[in-house]
Amino acid sequence: MNRLIAVALILAVACVAFAGGNPDIRAYFDFDPPYYLHAVYPAPYTSVDMYICVDNVDQGITTFSFRMDDPVASNPGVIIACNWTQLLPGGFIPMDPWPFGVTVFSSECVASDPLIVGRVNFFYLGGSCCLEILDHPDYPRWVVDCSEPGEIDYYCVLAHASIGGAVCPEGDCAQVPIESSTWGSVKSLYR
């Protein structure tokens, strides 16, 4: 009987530890939040802002982990002078998300939907490339919600970033409705 109680207690704790309040959360790059613009055709020799966002935020977030390749090193001749800025309120300034990944923290619960986590600013020279959201080596796809104590959910990748017409791999979760992607495509033509 004691073993049965111990097993039930372990299962209850394990289920609670991995059943956070954001079960359907998605991460993606967006060039014009909240319009789900995952592709951009900037003019050569211009500065470009790209945002990492999450949506389907049901219970808010306090922590988000991800990684991406260094845009300058992985795309020579296309991108130069890249920098990263965390946009969660009250968080500390983390290191760049390349090549080892970054975990961004907020000192308060953030619950907007969609939520902009950070910005990557780079100088575009011309050509095409893809920038991808990759798994953090220690905390792959972790999002910690606002419950006490915080619970972990795992995001799926909705979309990577296409710059200058590059064909990027598809994300591993459901795609954006046609209305959103069509509007974003039209807006990108007039930039």
VENPECOR-V233833 format. One record per residue. N is the residue number from 1. RES is the residue in three letters. PHI is phi in radians with two decimals (none if undefined). OMEGA is omega as a letter, one per 30 degrees, with the letter a starting at -180 (999 if undefined). D_CENTER is the distance of its C-alpha to the mean C-alpha in Angstrom with 2 decimals. Layout:
n,res,phi,omega,d_center
N,RES,PHI,OMEGA,D_CENTER
N,RES,PHI,OMEGA,D_CENTER
This chain:
n,res,phi,omega,d_center
1,MET,none,l,46.00
2,ASN,-1.09,l,44.30
3,ARG,-1.14,l,42.22
4,LEU,-1.10,l,41.16
5,ILE,-1.13,l,40.10
6,ALA,-1.10,l,38.21
7,VAL,-1.12,l,36.32
8,ALA,-1.10,l,35.50
9,LEU,-1.14,l,34.26
10,ILE,-1.10,l,32.03
11,LEU,-1.11,l,30.56
12,ALA,-1.13,l,30.00
13,VAL,-1.16,a,28.20
14,ALA,-1.13,l,26.03
15,CYS,-1.16,l,25.07
16,VAL,-1.17,a,24.22
17,ALA,-1.15,a,22.14
18,PHE,-2.02,l,19.74
19,ALA,-2.04,a,19.95
20,GLY,-1.38,a,17.58
21,GLY,-1.54,l,17.44
22,ASN,-2.21,a,14.16
23,PRO,-1.18,a,15.20
24,ASP,-1.95,a,13.52
25,ILE,-1.17,a,9.98
26,ARG,-2.25,l,7.52
27,ALA,-1.97,a,3.87
28,TYR,-2.86,l,4.77
29,PHE,-1.63,a,6.31
30,ASP,-2.43,l,9.19
31,PHE,-1.58,a,12.38
32,ASP,-2.62,a,14.09
33,PRO,-1.06,g,12.39
34,PRO,-1.75,a,13.37
35,TYR,-1.59,l,14.92
36,TYR,0.96,l,12.27
37,LEU,-1.59,a,13.59
38,HIS,-1.68,l,11.95
39,ALA,-2.31,l,15.10
40,VAL,-2.51,l,17.20
41,TYR,-2.14,a,20.74
42,PRO,-1.31,l,21.36
43,ALA,-1.23,l,24.86
44,PRO,-1.01,l,25.63
45,TYR,1.12,l,25.83
46,THR,-2.24,l,23.45
47,SER,-1.52,a,20.60
48,VAL,-2.22,l,17.23
49,ASP,-1.82,l,14.29
50,MET,-2.21,a,10.82
51,TYR,-1.98,l,8.07
52,ILE,-1.70,a,4.31
53,CYS,-2.22,l,4.82
54,VAL,-2.29,l,5.68
55,ASP,-2.36,a,9.24
56,ASN,1.02,l,12.25
57,VAL,-1.52,a,12.36
58,ASP,-1.52,a,15.97
59,GLN,-2.12,l,16.80
60,GLY,1.27,l,14.49
61,ILE,-2.37,l,12.43
62,THR,-2.16,a,13.66
63,THR,-2.50,a,11.52
64,PHE,-2.53,a,8.02
65,SER,-2.10,l,8.25
66,PHE,-2.79,l,6.83
67,ARG,-2.54,l,8.96
68,MET,-2.60,l,9.80
69,ASP,-1.15,l,13.41
70,ASP,-1.11,a,15.27
71,PRO,-1.02,a,15.32
72,VAL,-1.31,a,18.95
73,ALA,-1.19,a,20.30
74,SER,-1.52,a,18.88
75,ASN,-2.38,a,19.90
76,PRO,-1.11,a,23.24
77,GLY,1.47,l,25.04
78,VAL,-1.93,a,22.05
79,ILE,-2.26,l,19.96
80,ILE,-2.38,l,21.39
81,ALA,0.89,a,20.87
82,CYS,-1.72,l,17.12
83,ASN,-2.49,a,15.81
84,TRP,-2.07,l,12.83
85,THR,-2.33,l,13.01
86,GLN,-1.33,a,11.50
87,LEU,-2.03,l,11.94
88,LEU,-1.29,a,12.28
89,PRO,-1.24,l,16.07
90,GLY,1.25,a,18.47
91,GLY,-1.47,l,16.26
92,PHE,-1.51,a,17.71
93,ILE,-1.43,a,16.86
94,PRO,-1.49,l,15.07
95,MET,-1.29,l,15.68
96,ASP,-1.11,a,13.75
97,PRO,-1.35,l,10.93
98,TRP,-2.06,f,13.43
99,PRO,-1.57,a,15.26
100,PHE,-1.68,a,15.23
101,GLY,1.59,a,11.74
102,VAL,-2.56,l,11.11
103,THR,-2.05,a,11.06
104,VAL,-1.72,a,10.83
105,PHE,-2.13,l,13.45
106,SER,-2.16,l,14.95
107,SER,-1.40,l,18.69
108,GLU,-2.40,l,18.60
109,CYS,-1.28,l,17.07
110,VAL,-2.05,a,14.62
111,ALA,-2.25,l,14.95
112,SER,-1.26,a,14.33
113,ASP,-2.47,g,12.98
114,PRO,-1.32,a,10.84
115,LEU,-2.06,l,9.44
116,ILE,-1.57,a,8.34
117,VAL,-1.54,a,7.01
118,GLY,-2.88,a,8.21
119,ARG,-2.24,l,10.07
120,VAL,-1.94,l,11.22
121,ASN,-1.95,l,14.84
122,PHE,-2.51,l,17.06
123,PHE,-1.78,a,20.53
124,TYR,-1.66,a,21.01
125,LEU,-1.63,a,24.36
126,GLY,2.44,a,24.52
127,GLY,1.61,a,23.95
128,SER,-2.42,l,20.93
129,CYS,-2.88,l,17.97
130,CYS,-2.01,l,14.65
131,LEU,-2.03,a,11.53
132,GLU,-2.05,l,9.52
133,ILE,-1.46,a,6.52
134,LEU,-2.04,a,9.08
135,ASP,-1.33,l,10.24
136,HIS,-1.12,a,11.23
137,PRO,-1.15,a,15.04
138,ASP,-1.77,a,16.10
139,TYR,-2.25,a,13.49
140,PRO,-1.11,l,11.79
141,ARG,1.07,a,8.95
142,TRP,-1.37,l,10.49
143,VAL,-2.33,l,10.03
144,VAL,-1.79,a,13.37
145,ASP,-1.48,a,14.91
146,CYS,-1.65,l,17.67
147,SER,-1.22,l,20.67
148,GLU,-1.95,f,23.31
149,PRO,-1.27,a,22.74
150,GLY,-1.06,l,18.97
151,GLU,-1.94,a,18.13
152,ILE,-1.68,l,15.39
153,ASP,-2.12,l,13.44
154,TYR,-2.11,a,11.44
155,TYR,-1.45,l,8.53
156,CYS,-1.82,a,9.14
157,VAL,-1.67,l,7.45
158,LEU,-1.34,a,8.85
159,ALA,-2.79,l,9.12
160,HIS,-1.60,a,9.10
161,ALA,-1.86,l,10.85
162,SER,-1.83,a,14.65
163,ILE,-2.11,l,16.79
164,GLY,1.22,l,20.52
165,GLY,1.59,l,20.79
166,ALA,-1.15,l,19.37
167,VAL,-1.57,a,19.03
168,CYS,-1.78,l,15.69
169,PRO,-1.08,l,15.28
170,GLU,-1.31,l,14.33
171,GLY,-1.23,a,11.44
172,ASP,-1.82,l,12.90
173,CYS,-2.33,a,12.91
174,ALA,-0.95,a,14.91
175,GLN,-1.47,l,14.76
176,VAL,-1.22,l,14.91
177,PRO,-0.99,a,18.53
178,ILE,-0.98,a,20.77
179,GLU,-1.02,a,21.54
180,SER,-1.19,a,18.06
181,SER,-1.22,l,17.65
182,THR,-1.16,l,21.32
183,TRP,-1.07,l,21.17
184,GLY,-1.09,l,18.23
185,SER,-1.13,l,20.28
186,VAL,-1.13,a,23.36
187,LYS,-1.10,a,21.84
188,SER,-1.17,l,20.64
189,LEU,-1.22,a,24.29
190,TYR,-1.86,l,25.61
191,ARG,-1.64,999,23.59
